[in-house]
């Protein structure tokens, strides 16, 4: 939620964008790839998302430069019909591959009403909400998921077997902001625990377990511990479904293939899989009728009685969409640890772009 | 979970089936409808599902007879393409309408690789897992959801605005039982709370809130209280997504349309919406390759290290699929309160069918 961010610095959108593009081009990406990966990370920062944002630029750039992901991938369609495609990402940056795949799913949904695109041989795609949001920009319903490094064990087990396999769902609206749900299948994303540690804050109970599956708040347990699925066996079931769609169905690596040894070692292909579904509401209803119904649902969400002490009830993604509009005007909020890391990386790589601060909290 | 059931009586499959068919035909359903509705409820009892099972037969039969649902519906396709259909259930029993819709989605998925079927003007469809399981019987991935009576409020709100909108997902396997995930978006289904009250058992904390949104374990708060979404705002987001797919997209009633006054009054159409998606794995991989990958995932789930005190780790639906095989042989377990209600209804309606008990615990 946007409210959790306490920005120390606001930076101009333009300088952040230029910073990302320069970093990624220096790492070896061509202009198209550099622009896309930057935009996905920048949008996450605009939404106030605490992880998977511009703070990932240095790490991604280093991984690309080291050859961990392919700087010049041949992102190609392996199989295709009017309603589906199977995309091989050629070990390219997950954001780049995913924007290509999302556009493909959207094209098919506009043409035939539905588009399902599976992706293999990709990498971490950043924030799932981005691709769901893309679909809403053309009045489509978008759904996406991915698998990834193992952070969740099945209920009753203590061997991590699934990623946190986030689900992104975008629902277009007319009067209101689009609905964008972006939820990890763990109580919190691993990146958020890492961020908490980086910020020197305590780890709240319920966020992680140690390597024997025992609840832990000790940062020392983070490296070998793992996450907690949402809602017990229901979250385990959901993450297994996401693994099936993103990993099994696409021919990507899955389950124990994504052991930590493998995903943390740059010399191995991550072979992450993704799944993108776009549905054109015009299949079922007149387009305006669907959008009007979404608006009415949001109206009901916001007009209902509130619990004691609650000033406003939000649709999923509404705080983020509001933050986006605000941050586009006022500059992008950057956490202190992220800002320091971006400055250090600029110095390390000798980037020309300066981050232009616009305000200090 | 099957383990939660403590059967007092086991009844033969044949006598239960005959009982359901007779009850529904006496209520006015034609043979096809009576057979389908009975089968959906019987399968839930075979899986050991504690709600949405044969215990619902008397209530359904009375509602049909009273004209609350249409005994002779014209279940028809309103719009259709190679990949989708919009079905009007004509206020028929939700199970009947949903089996028709699921078959349609499966037919399309076999032909074009994908089938999306939206349903409007239907009624409660029983257990979501049934339709997901149906897809697995033809080696398809099945996904379904429904909206319904209002039991969940948005995060921060105390006005029920969503059903518990269960999600069913079926994934076919080869060596293993198919995976069948069936989860309500509330911590527990309302029917389970009602069952707990009917069985005279205490309501565990965390299952429901009173009408002001305060946690409650008092059975007296059940009628005006509501449920708790799984995983906080994540469950709220998920139930809103299900409402969008099942209710908004299909042209069915949704949100406040489904006020309790309306859904509990037989003279109003429930106008419940459902959503069915079938995906043919052959779109992406050879069929055997996909099934082999599912088997491998289940192998990993079961082969991992176990938490202390855990004897076995299960895939979603595995205990239910095992219970089904067992109960097909040994007879269907019936809860004491359910058994009494079935006997009372038999007497009330003067049914000819006797329930044949095969064992008593």
Contacts between the chains, C-beta under 8 A, distances in Angstrom:
chain1	res1	chain2	res2	distance
A	1	B	233	8.0
A	79	B	283	7.5
A	79	B	284	7.0
A	81	B	112	7.5
A	81	B	113	6.3
A	81	B	283	7.3
A	83	B	83	5.5
A	83	B	112	6.4
A	83	B	113	6.3
A	83	B	114	5.4
A	84	B	113	5.9
A	84	B	114	6.7
A	84	B	283	5.0
A	84	B	284	7.6
A	86	B	283	7.7
A	86	B	284	5.2
A	112	B	81	7.5
A	112	B	83	6.4
A	113	B	81	6.3
A	113	B	83	6.3
A	113	B	84	5.9
A	113	B	116	7.9
A	114	B	83	5.4
A	114	B	84	6.7
A	114	B	114	6.2
A	114	B	116	5.9
A	116	B	113	7.9
A	116	B	114	5.9
A	116	B	279	6.9
A	116	B	283	7.2
A	118	B	284	5.1
A	141	B	244	7.3
A	141	B	245	7.9
A	141	B	249	7.4
A	153	B	304	6.7
A	154	B	301	4.7
A	154	B	304	6.8
A	154	B	313	5.1
A	154	B	314	7.8
A	154	B	315	7.9
A	155	B	313	7.2
A	155	B	314	7.7
A	156	B	306	6.2
A	156	B	307	5.8
A	156	B	310	4.2
A	156	B	312	7.4
A	156	B	313	4.5
A	156	B	314	7.3
A	157	B	301	7.0
A	157	B	304	4.5
A	157	B	305	6.6
A	157	B	306	5.8
A	157	B	307	6.7
A	157	B	310	7.4
A	157	B	313	4.4
A	158	B	304	7.2
A	158	B	305	5.0
A	158	B	306	6.8
A	158	B	307	5.2
A	159	B	300	8.0
A	159	B	304	3.0
A	159	B	305	4.7
A	161	B	300	5.3
A	161	B	301	6.1
A	161	B	304	5.8
A	169	B	237	7.7
A	169	B	241	4.9
A	171	B	241	7.3
A	171	B	244	5.4
A	179	B	240	7.1
A	179	B	244	7.8
A	181	B	237	4.1
A	181	B	238	7.4
A	181	B	240	7.5
A	181	B	241	6.1
A	183	B	231	8.0
A	183	B	234	4.5
A	183	B	237	6.2
A	183	B	238	7.5
A	187	B	231	7.6
A	212	B	307	7.9
A	212	B	308	7.9
A	213	B	307	4.8
A	213	B	308	8.0
A	230	B	230	6.9
A	230	B	231	3.8
A	230	B	234	5.5
A	230	B	235	7.8
A	231	B	183	8.0
A	231	B	187	7.6
A	231	B	230	3.8
A	231	B	231	4.4
A	231	B	234	7.8
A	231	B	235	6.7
A	233	B	1	8.0
A	233	B	316	7.5
A	234	B	183	4.5
A	234	B	230	5.6
A	234	B	231	7.8
A	235	B	230	7.9
A	235	B	231	6.7
A	236	B	316	7.4
A	237	B	169	7.7
A	237	B	181	4.1
A	237	B	183	6.2
A	237	B	316	4.1
A	238	B	181	7.5
A	238	B	183	7.6
A	240	B	179	7.1
A	240	B	181	7.5
A	240	B	297	7.3
A	240	B	301	7.6
A	240	B	315	7.4
A	240	B	316	6.2
A	241	B	169	4.9
A	241	B	171	7.3
A	241	B	181	6.1
A	243	B	297	6.8
A	244	B	141	7.3
A	244	B	171	5.4
A	244	B	179	7.8
A	244	B	294	7.0
A	244	B	297	7.2
A	245	B	141	7.9
A	248	B	290	6.5
A	248	B	293	4.4
A	248	B	294	6.1
A	248	B	297	6.3
A	249	B	141	7.4
A	249	B	279	7.5
A	249	B	281	5.9
A	249	B	284	5.2
A	249	B	285	7.0
A	249	B	290	6.6
A	250	B	284	5.9
A	250	B	285	8.0
A	251	B	284	6.7
A	251	B	285	5.6
A	251	B	289	7.7
A	254	B	293	7.0
A	254	B	297	6.7
A	255	B	296	7.1
A	255	B	297	5.4
A	255	B	300	4.7
A	256	B	300	5.4
A	279	B	116	6.9
A	279	B	249	7.5
A	281	B	249	5.9
A	283	B	79	7.5
A	283	B	81	7.3
A	283	B	84	5.0
A	283	B	86	7.6
A	283	B	116	7.2
A	283	B	118	8.0
A	284	B	79	7.0
A	284	B	84	7.6
A	284	B	86	5.2
A	284	B	118	5.0
A	284	B	249	5.2
A	284	B	250	5.9
A	284	B	251	6.7
A	285	B	249	6.9
A	285	B	250	8.0
A	285	B	251	5.6
A	289	B	251	7.7
A	290	B	248	6.5
A	290	B	249	6.6
A	293	B	248	4.3
A	293	B	254	7.0
A	294	B	244	7.0
A	294	B	248	6.1
A	296	B	255	7.1
A	297	B	240	7.3
A	297	B	243	6.8
A	297	B	244	7.2
A	297	B	248	6.3
A	297	B	254	6.6
A	297	B	255	5.4
A	300	B	159	7.9
A	300	B	161	5.4
A	300	B	255	4.7
A	300	B	256	5.4
A	301	B	154	4.7
A	301	B	157	7.0
A	301	B	161	6.1
A	301	B	240	7.6
A	304	B	153	6.6
A	304	B	154	6.8
A	304	B	157	4.4
A	304	B	158	7.2
A	304	B	159	3.0
A	304	B	161	5.8
A	305	B	157	6.6
A	305	B	158	5.0
A	305	B	159	4.7
A	306	B	156	6.2
A	306	B	157	5.8
A	306	B	158	6.8
A	307	B	156	5.8
A	307	B	157	6.7
A	307	B	158	5.2
A	307	B	212	7.9
A	307	B	213	4.7
A	308	B	212	7.8
A	308	B	213	8.0
A	310	B	156	4.2
A	310	B	157	7.4
A	312	B	156	7.4
A	313	B	154	5.1
A	313	B	155	7.2
A	313	B	156	4.5
A	313	B	157	4.4
A	314	B	154	7.8
A	314	B	155	7.7
A	314	B	156	7.2
A	315	B	154	7.9
A	315	B	240	7.4
A	316	B	233	7.5
A	316	B	236	7.4
A	316	B	237	4.1
A	316	B	240	6.3
